[in-house]
């Protein structure tokens, strides 16, 4: 099995309040293929609350002041899948 892709983005909506009080919320989506990762990246770039969207080959490491919300591609639905067609990045 190949290494996964990680799509990292800062969620400005959830940062700074609730369980993220005093912290930055960073959402990480684990994807099995480049097509999935590129689709998530494109969808995140369409959302005003998501900033610093990056595709990585390693899981971001823990940092002080950051709360990571980790999801898998299969957890996503709705507008997150608008750019995905299996086998092809739209």
Secondary structure, 3 states (H helix, E strand, C coil): CCCCEEEEEEECCCCCCHHHCCCEEEEEEEECCHHHHHHHHHHHHCCCCEEEEEEECCCCCCCCCEEEEEEEHHHCCHHHHCCEECCEEC
